[in-house]
Amino acid sequence: MIDRIAVENFKSLRRVDLKLGRMNLFIGANASGKSNFLEALRVLQGIGNGFTISEILDGKPKSATNATWEGVRGGSGYVSFSGIEGNEEVSFNVRGRWDSPIPWESIGLQDSRLRSLETWPIWALEISFRPTGGKIVRECFSLEGHTIYRFTPETDSDQFANYPANSGTSRSFKIDNRRPALEQFASLYRHDLFEDCPREHPDLAARTGTTLANMQRLDPAFTHLRSYSDAPSARRMGDRGENFAALVQSICEDEKAKDVYLSWLRELRPEEIDDAGVVYGAVGEPLFILSENGRDFPAQVLSDGTLRFAALAAALFQPDMPSLLMMEEIENGIHASRLRLLLELLRGQAEEAGTQIVATTHSATVLDWLSEEDYKTTFFCKRDEETGESRIRALADVPRFLDVVKETPASELFAEGWLEAAP
């Protein structure tokens, strides 16, 4: 799980430093920076995949080993805070822990600094790059504050990163400075390039890359949700809703998972839902179907809101859950009286599946169902009209908020502009 992320000079995020939790909500007006923060997470996903900086920002066509990567909105020309004319360094500093146990017995544990730990080590990745030209200018990977490798080229042609070897001396390894060193360092052990490298270091670098790569940003397109799926079943839905029906089929194959999924559909939709599942086309391809009041409704005739909610809810029951799930405007398709149940679903599935959730909302009503603990990971976003800078901070850090909210509902503070006016 990512527990801290700092971003500098990325789009409207001049300087943002946030501590994240298992479930994180971002609120604010349009163009306040919510989507730009999700785009920052997408950059981290590209880093975890080992793409070049240019591929991360500008996109990558489909290949034999990778699906199409769409890049970030606007591409490399509009990434830095200064805009298309600027080429400032864009920096990310991300820290976290692994959710799954580390099999020390299989990878060995040669670093005495890690051997004494009672919990999984904290990893940290710092990386800076220039969007134009797509070159890394700094990168450092560390475990429990101890540097594993550092890349600080003195010239543009310097492509060697330093690694502190077991002997106490510093070794160097050649890298391609167009792509993050994380995946390149992880491959060192696989190719036996460092005999004196504690074998857990490259393994944990690879594990960190996998954690970052294993993100999912759901932005369902109704053309996909209303279509027959290409596969008969799927363990994960595509980011744009591809194979939605195939995912529902996989959920339905697990009787317990289907019962829970269906119970939430019934709770969160005002209509009477009898069943959810799929029907099959001429060659056995599945299509989503919802049964209400004794009638079957295939995906083509369902409303946009119903389809979108069914897809987002299905994403919370995917057999192959991502390490981090991004969802925008979670209130769409949900009756206002059921928003509290939606929050309970998000909380429950985040803990049950061990998935970190980052969601945006425009709904003021959602705020009234938050606990004081939730205020630490509910972030208010606003844009400075003069500088264009997005300022993001937890509600718990807004001056006087914790006192004022005891007298005035949070929804009113949001709707009436109190949060916008807060210093």
Phi, psi and chi 1 to 4 in degrees:
 res  aa     phi    psi   chi1   chi2   chi3   chi4
   1 MET       -  136.9 -175.9 -180.0   83.5      -
   2 ILE   -79.3  120.4  -65.4  173.9      -      -
   3 ASP  -107.0   -8.7   58.9   31.1      -      -
   4 ARG  -153.9  140.1 -178.4 -168.3  169.0 -154.7
   5 ILE  -142.8  129.1  177.8  171.7      -      -
   6 ALA  -119.8  133.2      -      -      -      -
   7 VAL  -130.2  136.4 -177.3      -      -      -
   8 GLU  -130.7  135.2  -69.4 -168.9   19.6      -
   9 ASN    63.3   28.8  -63.0  -34.6      -      -
  10 PHE  -106.6  112.4  178.6   76.5      -      -
  11 LYS    51.5 -124.3  -64.8 -159.1  168.5 -173.0
  12 SER   -85.9    0.7   65.4      -      -      -
  13 LEU   -90.8   84.8  -49.9 -179.1      -      -
  14 ARG   -64.8  -51.4 -177.7   62.7  164.7  172.0
  15 ARG  -149.8  116.0  -76.8 -174.5 -176.4   83.7
  16 VAL  -134.6  132.3  168.9      -      -      -
  17 ASP  -138.8  108.7 -170.0  -14.6      -      -
  18 LEU  -125.0  143.0  -54.8  177.7      -      -
  19 LYS  -100.6  120.9  -67.1 -178.6  179.0  179.3
  20 LEU  -100.6  159.6  -56.7 -179.4      -      -
  21 GLY  -121.1 -163.9      -      -      -      -
  22 ARG   -68.6  -41.9 -179.4   64.7   67.2 -175.6
  23 MET  -121.9  130.0 -173.6 -176.5   79.3      -
  24 ASN  -132.4  128.1  -51.5  -87.6      -      -
  25 LEU  -112.3  138.8  -68.3  177.2      -      -
  26 PHE  -119.1  124.6  -74.0   74.3      -      -
  27 ILE  -122.8  158.5   63.1  173.0      -      -
  28 GLY   150.3  169.3      -      -      -      -
  29 ALA   -70.5  170.3      -      -      -      -
  30 ASN   -59.9  145.6  -70.3  -31.6      -      -
  31 ALA    62.8   26.4      -      -      -      -
  32 SER   -92.6  -10.7   60.4      -      -      -
  33 GLY   121.3   -1.8      -      -      -      -
  34 LYS   -61.4  -50.8  -58.6 -173.1  -60.2  -61.8
  35 SER   -68.3  -31.9  -67.1      -      -      -
  36 ASN   -65.5  -33.6  -75.3  -16.7      -      -
  37 PHE   -66.8  -40.5 -178.6   77.8      -      -
  38 LEU   -64.0  -34.8  -62.9 -170.6      -      -
  39 GLU   -64.8  -35.6  -69.8  -84.9   73.2      -
  40 ALA   -62.3  -40.3      -      -      -      -
  41 LEU   -63.9  -34.5  -68.5  175.9      -      -
  42 ARG   -66.2  -35.5 -175.4  161.1  173.5   78.4
  43 VAL   -60.7  -43.8  170.9      -      -      -
  44 LEU   -61.8  -36.0  -69.7  176.1      -      -
  45 GLN   -63.2  -42.4 -175.6 -179.1   10.7      -
  46 GLY   -64.6  -37.1      -      -      -      -
  47 ILE   -62.0  -44.3  -71.1  171.4      -      -
  48 GLY   -62.3  -31.4      -      -      -      -
  49 ASN   -76.9  -10.5  -82.9  -52.9      -      -
  50 GLY    79.1   18.9      -      -      -      -
  51 PHE   -71.8  159.7  -61.8  154.8      -      -
  52 THR   -70.3  160.4   67.5      -      -      -
  53 ILE   -59.8  -40.6  -64.4  -58.7      -      -
  54 SER   -63.8  -39.0  -66.0      -      -      -
  55 GLU   -67.0  -40.9  -71.9  170.4  -18.4      -
  56 ILE   -59.2  -43.6  -67.2  170.6      -      -
  57 LEU   -84.5  -38.0  -58.5 -179.9      -      -
  58 ASP  -104.9   -9.5  -64.1  -39.8      -      -
  59 GLY   105.4  163.9      -      -      -      -
  60 LYS  -146.2  127.2 -174.3  177.2 -173.2  -64.7
  61 PRO   -69.9  161.4   25.1  -33.9      -      -
  62 LYS   -63.7  140.2 -175.6  176.7 -177.9  178.6
  63 SER  -133.7 -175.4   67.2      -      -      -
  64 ALA   -67.8  -24.5      -      -      -      -
  65 THR  -109.2  -15.5   55.6      -      -      -
  66 ASN  -135.2  145.6  -69.7  103.0      -      -
  67 ALA   -75.3  170.7      -      -      -      -
  68 THR   -60.6  133.2  -58.9      -      -      -
  69 TRP  -110.2  120.0  176.0  -93.8      -      -
  70 GLU   -82.1  -11.1  -64.9 -176.3   -0.6      -
  71 GLY    73.5 -170.6      -      -      -      -
  72 VAL  -101.4  158.9  -57.8      -      -      -
  73 ARG   -60.5  128.2  -72.2  176.6  -57.3  163.9
  74 GLY    88.9  -18.0      -      -      -      -
  75 GLY    71.3 -170.6      -      -      -      -
  76 SER   -62.3  -27.6   56.6      -      -      -
  77 GLY   -68.3  -19.3      -      -      -      -
  78 TYR  -122.3   27.3  -67.9   88.4      -      -
  79 VAL   -89.5  -46.1  166.3      -      -      -
  80 SER   -71.2  154.0   64.0      -      -      -
  81 PHE   -57.4  -36.0  177.9   77.3      -      -
  82 SER   -72.0  -12.9  -64.0      -      -      -
  83 GLY    96.4 -164.3      -      -      -      -
  84 ILE   -64.1  -27.7 -166.5  168.6      -      -
  85 GLU   -80.1  -19.6  -61.4  -61.1  -30.6      -
  86 GLY   -95.0  155.5      -      -      -      -
  87 ASN  -136.9   49.5 -169.8   26.2      -      -
  88 GLU   -65.3  157.2  -63.6  176.5  -67.7      -
  89 GLU   -67.6  133.4  -69.3 -177.6   11.9      -
  90 VAL  -102.6  129.4  176.1      -      -      -
  91 SER  -125.3  141.9  -60.9      -      -      -
  92 PHE  -129.7  136.6  -71.0   76.6      -      -
  93 ASN  -132.6  111.4 -173.2  -26.9      -      -
  94 VAL  -127.0  141.5   58.1      -      -      -
  95 ARG  -136.4  145.8 -176.8 -171.9   70.6 -170.7
  96 GLY  -170.4 -175.2      -      -      -      -
  97 ARG  -128.8  159.0  -67.8 -177.0 -175.4  -88.2
  98 TRP   -85.1  141.0  -60.8  -76.7      -      -
  99 ASP   -81.7  -32.3  -72.5  -38.9      -      -
 100 SER   -93.3  149.7   58.4      -      -      -
 101 PRO   -59.0  145.7  -22.2   33.2      -      -
 102 ILE   -95.5  123.5  -61.7  171.6      -      -
 103 PRO   -78.1   75.4   30.1  -34.2      -      -
 104 TRP   -54.1  -37.4  -66.2  125.4      -      -
 105 GLU   -63.5  -26.5   66.1  -78.5   -3.8      -
 106 SER   -90.1  -26.6   64.4      -      -      -
 107 ILE  -103.8   -8.0   65.8  173.1      -      -
 108 GLY    82.2  161.4      -      -      -      -
 109 LEU  -142.7   90.6 -173.5   55.3      -      -
 110 GLN   -99.1  -16.4  -59.2  169.3    2.0      -
 111 ASP   -86.7  110.2 -171.8  -27.0      -      -
 112 SER   -62.8  -25.7   59.2      -      -      -
 113 ARG   -66.8  -28.6  -62.6  170.3  -58.9 -175.2
 114 LEU   -90.5  -26.9  -59.9  179.8      -      -
 115 ARG   -61.9  -30.0 -167.7 -179.6  -59.5  126.1
 116 SER   -85.9   -4.5   61.0      -      -      -
 117 LEU   -73.4  140.1  -66.0  176.6      -      -
 118 GLU   -93.0  -17.2  -64.1 -178.8   -1.2      -
 119 THR  -123.3  169.6   58.4      -      -      -
 120 TRP   -65.4  141.4  -49.7  129.1      -      -
 121 PRO   -67.5  150.0   24.4  -33.8      -      -
 122 ILE   -80.7  127.4  -65.1  173.0      -      -
 123 TRP  -103.9  153.4   55.8  -97.0      -      -
 124 ALA  -143.1  137.5      -      -      -      -
 125 LEU  -127.4  123.2  178.5   68.4      -      -
 126 GLU  -113.9  130.8  -58.2  174.1   46.8      -
 127 ILE  -147.9  135.7 -175.1  167.5      -      -
 128 SER  -130.3  142.5  -61.1      -      -      -
 129 PHE  -148.8  162.4   57.9   84.8      -      -
 130 ARG  -103.5  123.8  -68.5 -170.6 -175.8  -81.3
 131 PRO   -59.3  -45.3  -24.8   34.8      -      -
 132 THR   -75.9  121.6  -59.0      -      -      -
 133 GLY    93.9  -23.5      -      -      -      -
 134 GLY    60.7   46.2      -      -      -      -
 135 LYS  -111.4  138.2  -62.4  -70.4 -177.4   65.5
 136 ILE   -73.5  132.8  -54.5  -70.4      -      -
 137 VAL  -109.4  -19.4  -64.3      -      -      -
 138 ARG  -157.8  145.6  -82.4 -173.2  -52.7  -79.4
 139 GLU  -160.0  139.3 -175.4  174.7  -15.3      -
 140 CYS  -146.7  132.6  178.7      -      -      -
 141 PHE  -117.9  131.4  176.7   63.3      -      -
 142 SER  -139.0  156.7   61.2      -      -      -
 143 LEU  -126.1  124.1  -64.0  169.8      -      -
 144 GLU    52.2   36.9  -72.8  -65.5  -40.0      -
 145 GLY    81.3   -1.9      -      -      -      -
 146 HIS   -98.1  124.1  -58.6  -69.3      -      -
 147 THR   -65.2  130.0  -62.1      -      -      -
 148 ILE   -95.5  -47.7  -57.1  -58.0      -      -
 149 TYR  -147.3  158.5   70.3   76.7      -      -
 150 ARG  -142.7  133.2 -176.0 -179.4  -63.2  -83.6
 151 PHE  -120.7  110.6  175.8   54.7      -      -
 152 THR  -137.8   78.6   52.4      -      -      -
 153 PRO   -64.1  138.5   26.2  -35.0      -      -
 154 GLU   -82.4  -26.5  -64.5 -178.4    0.8      -
 155 THR  -133.3  166.5   66.8      -      -      -
 156 ASP   -65.1  -25.1 -173.6   59.0      -      -
 157 SER   -90.4   -7.4   60.5      -      -      -
 158 ASP   -74.4  113.9 -175.4   -0.2      -      -
 159 GLN  -124.2   42.3  -63.2 -173.3   34.9      -
 160 PHE  -122.0  134.3  -72.6   87.7      -      -
 161 ALA  -106.2  149.6      -      -      -      -
 162 ASN   -97.1  140.0  -66.5  -40.9      -      -
 163 TYR  -130.9  120.9  170.4   76.9      -      -
 164 PRO   -75.5  107.1   25.2  -30.5      -      -
 165 ALA   -76.4  168.6      -      -      -      -
 166 ASN   -57.1  -33.4  -86.9  -11.5      -      -
 167 SER   -70.6   -7.8   60.1      -      -      -
 168 GLY    94.7   -8.5      -      -      -      -
 169 THR   -89.4  165.6   60.4      -      -      -
 170 SER  -101.6  126.8 -179.5      -      -      -
 171 ARG  -105.7  161.8  -64.0  -81.5  -61.2  -85.8
 172 SER  -123.9  146.9  -64.2      -      -      -
 173 PHE  -134.2  142.4   62.0   96.3      -      -
 174 LYS   -77.8  136.0 -174.2  174.6  177.0   60.3
 175 ILE  -132.3  165.4   67.4  167.3      -      -
 176 ASP   -91.7  110.2  176.8   -4.6      -      -
 177 ASN   -77.9    9.5   64.6   -0.8      -      -
 178 ARG   -87.8  -15.9  -62.5  172.1  -57.0  168.7
 179 ARG  -128.3  153.5   66.6  177.7   68.0 -113.2
 180 PRO   -55.3  144.5  -25.8   35.2      -      -
 181 ALA   -75.6  -15.7      -      -      -      -
 182 LEU   -54.6  -52.3 -173.7   68.7      -      -
 183 GLU   -69.7  -34.0 -169.8  -81.8  -26.4      -
 184 GLN   -66.6  -40.7  -61.2  177.6   70.9      -
 185 PHE   -65.7  -39.6  175.3   76.2      -      -
 186 ALA   -61.2  -29.3      -      -      -      -
 187 SER   -78.8  -11.9   70.4      -      -      -
 188 LEU   -60.4  -46.4  -68.8  176.2      -      -
 189 TYR   -65.4  -38.1  177.2   73.5      -      -
 190 ARG   -62.2  -28.0  -67.8 -165.0  -67.6  -89.7
 191 HIS  -104.4   10.6  -65.3   92.5      -      -
 192 ASP    53.5   41.0  -63.3  -37.3      -      -
 193 LEU   -81.7  -24.3  -64.1 -177.4      -      -
 194 PHE  -120.7  108.7  -81.4  176.0      -      -
 195 GLU   -73.9  -30.8  -67.1 -178.3   -1.2      -
 196 ASP   -96.3   18.8   57.0   -5.8      -      -
 197 CYS   -88.4  119.7  171.4      -      -      -
 198 PRO   -52.3  125.2  -25.2   35.5      -      -
 199 ARG   -63.2  -19.9   63.1 -177.9  -63.4  179.3
 200 GLU   -76.0  -22.0   67.8  -92.3   20.6      -
 201 HIS   -62.6  -54.3  -72.2  178.3      -      -
 202 PRO   -63.0  -34.5  -22.3   34.6      -      -
 203 ASP   -64.1  -41.8 -172.9  -85.7      -      -
 204 LEU   -74.0  -29.4  -63.3 -179.0      -      -
 205 ALA   -64.9  -42.9      -      -      -      -
 206 ALA   -63.7  -39.6      -      -      -      -
 207 ARG   -64.4  -38.2 -172.5  176.8  -75.0 -102.2
 208 THR   -64.9  -43.3  -59.2      -      -      -
 209 GLY   -60.3  -40.6      -      -      -      -
 210 THR   -64.2  -40.2  -61.3      -      -      -
 211 THR   -60.8  -44.4  -63.2      -      -      -
 212 LEU   -69.5  -39.9  -64.7  176.9      -      -
 213 ALA   -68.5  -29.5      -      -      -      -
 214 ASN   -84.5   52.7 -169.9   24.3      -      -
 215 MET  -107.9  158.2  -63.4 -176.1 -172.2      -
 216 GLN  -140.4  123.1 -177.0  179.3   22.4      -
 217 ARG  -109.6  109.1 -179.9  176.1 -179.8  175.1
 218 LEU   -84.6  121.2  -79.2 -179.7      -      -
 219 ASP  -139.9   72.1 -175.5   16.8      -      -
 220 PRO   -62.0  136.0  -19.9   32.3      -      -
 221 ALA  -101.6  132.3      -      -      -      -
 222 PHE   -64.7  -25.7  -64.7  114.2      -      -
 223 THR   -61.4  -36.0   52.4      -      -      -
 224 HIS   -76.5  -41.5  -67.8  -57.8      -      -
 225 LEU   -65.7  -29.0  -59.7 -177.1      -      -
 226 ARG   -91.9    0.7  -70.2 -165.6  165.6   90.9
 227 SER   -99.8  159.0  -60.6      -      -      -
 228 TYR   -66.8  142.7  -72.5   92.0      -      -
 229 SER   -80.4  150.0  -66.8      -      -      -
 230 ASP   -73.3  -33.5  -65.1  -30.0      -      -
 231 ALA  -102.2  152.5      -      -      -      -
 232 PRO   -69.5  -29.7   23.1  -32.7      -      -
 233 SER  -152.6  160.5   61.5      -      -      -
 234 ALA  -149.3  141.3      -      -      -      -
 235 ARG   -86.1  -15.6  -66.6 -179.9   56.0   80.6
 236 ARG  -149.5  141.8 -175.8 -176.1  -68.0 -169.5
 237 MET   -82.8  151.0  176.8  170.6   44.4      -
 238 GLY   -68.9  157.3      -      -      -      -
 239 ASP   -58.2  -30.8  -67.7   -2.8      -      -
 240 ARG   -97.2   11.3  -61.8  -74.5  -71.0  159.3
 241 GLY    95.0    7.5      -      -      -      -
 242 GLU   -59.6  140.3  -58.5   90.7  -20.2      -
 243 ASN    59.4   32.9  -75.6  -35.2      -      -
 244 PHE   -59.1  -50.2  162.3   54.1      -      -
 245 ALA   -62.8  -36.7      -      -      -      -
 246 ALA   -64.6  -36.1      -      -      -      -
 247 LEU   -65.7  -45.9  169.5   61.8      -      -
 248 VAL   -58.8  -38.5  172.5      -      -      -
 249 GLN   -61.4  -40.9  172.8   56.8   26.7      -
 250 SER   -64.4  -40.5  -66.9      -      -      -
 251 ILE   -62.6  -41.7  -66.7  172.9      -      -
 252 CYS   -68.4  -22.7  -69.6      -      -      -
 253 GLU   -70.9  -20.2  -70.8  171.1   -3.7      -
 254 ASP  -103.2  106.5 -177.6  -30.3      -      -
 255 GLU   -56.7  -41.8 -173.9  175.2  -20.3      -
 256 LYS   -66.0  -44.9 -179.2  179.1  178.3 -178.6
 257 ALA   -62.2  -41.3      -      -      -      -
 258 LYS   -63.3  -43.4  178.8 -176.1  178.0 -179.9
 259 ASP   -59.5  -42.8  -73.2  -15.2      -      -
 260 VAL   -68.2  -45.1  177.2      -      -      -
 261 TYR   -58.9  -46.7  174.2   56.9      -      -
 262 LEU   -65.8  -36.6 -170.8   56.3      -      -
 263 SER   -64.9  -37.1   68.6      -      -      -
 264 TRP   -71.5  -37.4  -80.1  106.7      -      -
 265 LEU   -59.1  -42.1  -73.1  180.0      -      -
 266 ARG   -67.7  -37.1  -71.9  168.5  173.0  158.2
 267 GLU   -70.3  -37.8  -70.2  -77.8   -7.5      -
 268 LEU   -95.6   -7.9  -70.2  163.9      -      -
 269 ARG  -110.4  137.5  -66.0  -67.0  -59.3  160.0
 270 PRO   -72.0  -22.2   24.5  -32.7      -      -
 271 GLU   -76.2  159.5  -63.7   86.3   -3.5      -
 272 GLU   -80.5  110.8  -70.1  -66.0  -30.4      -
 273 ILE  -101.1  124.4  -64.7  177.9      -      -
 274 ASP   -89.1  -41.4  -58.1  -37.5      -      -
 275 ASP  -162.2  162.5 -162.1    6.1      -      -
 276 ALA  -138.8  143.1      -      -      -      -
 277 GLY   179.5 -145.6      -      -      -      -
 278 VAL  -137.6  157.1  -59.7      -      -      -
 279 VAL  -118.2  163.6  -67.4      -      -      -
 280 TYR  -115.5  144.7  -64.6   95.0      -      -
 281 GLY   -84.1 -166.8      -      -      -      -
 282 ALA   -63.2  -32.2      -      -      -      -
 283 VAL  -112.8   23.9  -66.7      -      -      -
 284 GLY    85.4   14.7      -      -      -      -
 285 GLU   -82.5  135.2   67.5  -82.1   31.2      -
 286 PRO   -82.9  150.0   27.8  -32.0      -      -
 287 LEU  -133.3  134.3  175.6   73.5      -      -
 288 PHE   -65.2  142.2  179.6   71.6      -      -
 289 ILE  -143.2  142.8 -170.7  169.9      -      -
 290 LEU  -124.0  133.8 -158.3   60.8      -      -
 291 SER  -106.3  122.3  -61.0      -      -      -
 292 GLU  -131.2  129.1  -63.1  178.5   -8.9      -
 293 ASN    51.5   41.3  -62.7  -44.0      -      -
 294 GLY    81.4    3.3      -      -      -      -
 295 ARG  -119.3  145.3  -63.8 -178.2   59.2 -167.8
 296 ASP   -96.2  133.7  -69.1  -20.2      -      -
 297 PHE  -125.4  109.4  -63.3   91.2      -      -
 298 PRO   -71.2  165.1   24.9  -32.8      -      -
 299 ALA   -55.6  -32.9      -      -      -      -
 300 GLN   -63.4  -23.7  -66.7   95.3  -30.7      -
 301 VAL  -106.9   -3.3  -58.6      -      -      -
 302 LEU   -76.9  151.3  -66.2  172.6      -      -
 303 SER   -68.0  159.3   69.8      -      -      -
 304 ASP   -58.5  -44.1  -70.9   -7.1      -      -
 305 GLY   -64.0  -43.1      -      -      -      -
 306 THR   -63.0  -45.7  -63.9      -      -      -
 307 LEU   -63.0  -44.7  -99.4 -176.4      -      -
 308 ARG   -63.6  -43.8 -172.8  176.3 -173.7  -82.2
 309 PHE   -65.4  -41.7  169.8   68.8      -      -
 310 ALA   -59.4  -36.4      -      -      -      -
 311 ALA   -71.9  -44.4      -      -      -      -
 312 LEU   -65.0  -39.0  -65.8 -176.6      -      -
 313 ALA   -65.8  -40.4      -      -      -      -
 314 ALA   -61.9  -34.4      -      -      -      -
 315 ALA   -62.4  -25.9      -      -      -      -
 316 LEU   -81.0   -5.8  -65.0  170.9      -      -
 317 PHE  -121.8   22.2  -64.9   92.0      -      -
 318 GLN   -64.2  133.2  -62.9  175.6  109.1      -
 319 PRO   -58.4  -33.3  -26.0   35.5      -      -
 320 ASP  -109.0   87.3  178.2   20.0      -      -
 321 MET   -79.7  142.7  -72.2  -65.1  -70.5      -
 322 PRO   -75.3  166.6   30.7  -36.3      -      -
 323 SER   -72.7  -30.2   59.7      -      -      -
 324 LEU  -142.2  130.6 -172.9  148.3      -      -
 325 LEU  -117.3  123.0  178.7   61.4      -      -
 326 MET  -104.5  132.3  -66.0  171.1  -92.9      -
 327 MET  -137.1  130.8  -49.9  170.1   77.7      -
 328 GLU  -103.8  142.2  -68.5 -156.9   68.1      -
 329 GLU    48.1   63.2  -61.2 -177.7   21.9      -
 330 ILE   -63.6  -18.9   53.9  173.2      -      -
 331 GLU   -78.1  -13.6   70.2  -82.4    7.4      -
 332 ASN   -60.7  128.9  -75.8   -0.7      -      -
 333 GLY    85.0    1.6      -      -      -      -
 334 ILE  -109.1  130.9  -54.5  -64.1      -      -
 335 HIS   -63.6  138.7 -166.0  -85.0      -      -
 336 ALA   -55.7  -33.1      -      -      -      -
 337 SER   -73.5   -8.7   64.8      -      -      -
 338 ARG  -111.4   10.8  -71.2  163.8  168.4   79.2
 339 LEU   -65.4  -30.9  -73.4  176.6      -      -
 340 ARG   -64.7  -38.6 -175.4  174.8 -173.8  175.5
 341 LEU   -65.2  -35.1  -69.5  170.1      -      -
 342 LEU   -61.8  -44.4  173.8   62.2      -      -
 343 LEU   -61.9  -39.7  -74.5  178.6      -      -
 344 GLU   -63.7  -38.3  -68.9  177.3    1.9      -
 345 LEU   -63.4  -46.1  173.2   59.9      -      -
 346 LEU   -61.9  -47.2  -68.0  173.5      -      -
 347 ARG   -60.2  -49.8  -75.8 -165.5 -166.4   98.9
 348 GLY   -62.4  -44.3      -      -      -      -
 349 GLN   -73.0  -31.2  -72.8  -55.8  103.0      -
 350 ALA   -61.3  -42.7      -      -      -      -
 351 GLU   -75.3  -43.0  -66.9  -62.7  -28.8      -
 352 GLU   -64.4  -44.9  179.7   74.3   19.4      -
 353 ALA   -90.0   -9.3      -      -      -      -
 354 GLY    68.5   28.0      -      -      -      -
 355 THR  -105.2  135.2  -67.3      -      -      -
 356 GLN   -83.5  133.9 -170.6  169.9   20.6      -
 357 ILE  -115.0  131.2  -68.3  177.4      -      -
 358 VAL  -122.7  115.1  176.4      -      -      -
 359 ALA  -131.2  148.9      -      -      -      -
 360 THR  -111.0  154.6   69.0      -      -      -
 361 THR  -153.5  148.8 -179.6      -      -      -
 362 HIS  -104.9    0.6  -69.9  106.1      -      -
 363 SER   -81.8  120.4  171.7      -      -      -
 364 ALA   -70.1  -31.1      -      -      -      -
 365 THR   -61.0  -35.1  -54.0      -      -      -
 366 VAL   -55.1  -36.1  168.3      -      -      -
 367 LEU   -63.4  -27.1  -59.5 -176.7      -      -
 368 ASP   -73.7  -11.8  -72.5  -21.5      -      -
 369 TRP  -103.9   12.7  -54.4  118.6      -      -
 370 LEU   -91.3  146.9  -60.3  177.5      -      -
 371 SER   -90.6  170.1   67.1      -      -      -
 372 GLU   -62.0  -32.9 -173.3  167.9  -28.2      -
 373 GLU   -66.4  -35.5 -173.1   66.0   20.8      -
 374 ASP   -64.2  -28.1  -69.8  -30.9      -      -
 375 TYR   -62.0  -21.0  -65.0  148.1      -      -
 376 LYS   -72.6  -24.8  -63.0  177.2 -177.5  177.7
 377 THR  -125.0   25.3   55.4      -      -      -
 378 THR  -111.8  119.3  -60.7      -      -      -
 379 PHE  -112.3  129.2  -58.5   93.5      -      -
 380 PHE   -94.7  129.1  178.4   66.4      -      -
 381 CYS  -112.5  133.6  -50.7      -      -      -
 382 LYS  -144.8  154.1   70.1  176.0 -179.6  179.0
 383 ARG  -109.6  129.5 -166.6   80.5  165.4  -97.2
 384 ASP   -73.2  119.9 -172.9  -66.8      -      -
 385 GLU   -65.6  -29.6  -65.3 -178.0   -0.5      -
 386 GLU   -81.4  -45.6  -65.3 -177.1    2.8      -
 387 THR   -96.1  -19.4   65.9      -      -      -
 388 GLY    79.0    6.2      -      -      -      -
 389 GLU   -81.2  134.6  176.8 -178.9   -5.2      -
 390 SER   -86.7  131.6  -68.8      -      -      -
 391 ARG  -113.9  124.8  -63.9  175.4 -179.0  172.3
 392 ILE  -125.8  126.6  -54.5  176.9      -      -
 393 ARG  -149.9  152.8   56.8 -177.9  169.6  179.7
 394 ALA   -65.4  146.1      -      -      -      -
 395 LEU   -57.4  -34.9  -68.8 -178.5      -      -
 396 ALA   -63.7  -20.1      -      -      -      -
 397 ASP   -96.6   -4.5  -65.0  -27.8      -      -
 398 VAL   -73.7  124.7  175.1      -      -      -
 399 PRO   -51.9  130.0  -27.4   35.6      -      -
 400 ARG    71.3   -3.5  -61.6 -175.9   57.2 -117.8
 401 PHE   -58.3  -47.2  174.7   80.7      -      -
 402 LEU   -63.1  -27.8  -66.9  179.3      -      -
 403 ASP   -81.6  -44.9  -67.2  -32.9      -      -
 404 VAL   -66.2  -36.3  174.5      -      -      -
 405 VAL   -68.9  -14.9   77.3      -      -      -
 406 LYS   -71.7  -23.5  -65.8  175.3 -178.3  177.4
 407 GLU  -105.2  -29.5  -54.9  -65.9  -27.0      -
 408 THR  -127.2  129.6  -54.8      -      -      -
 409 PRO   -55.5  143.7  -24.6   34.5      -      -
 410 ALA   -59.6  -33.6      -      -      -      -
 411 SER   -61.2  -38.2   59.3      -      -      -
 412 GLU   -70.3  -38.6  -68.0 -174.9   21.3      -
 413 LEU   -62.1  -36.3  -62.4  179.0      -      -
 414 PHE   -74.1  -50.5  179.5   44.3      -      -
 415 ALA   -66.0  -32.9      -      -      -      -
 416 GLU   -92.1    2.9  -64.8  176.2    4.0      -
 417 GLY    87.5    8.3      -      -      -      -
 418 TRP   -62.2  -41.2 -174.5   91.8      -      -
 419 LEU   -66.7  -36.3  -72.4  170.3      -      -
 420 GLU   -63.1  -36.4  -75.7  -81.0   -3.8      -
 421 ALA   -84.9  -12.0      -      -      -      -
 422 ALA   -62.6  141.1      -      -      -      -
 423 PRO   -66.6      -   23.3  -32.2      -      -
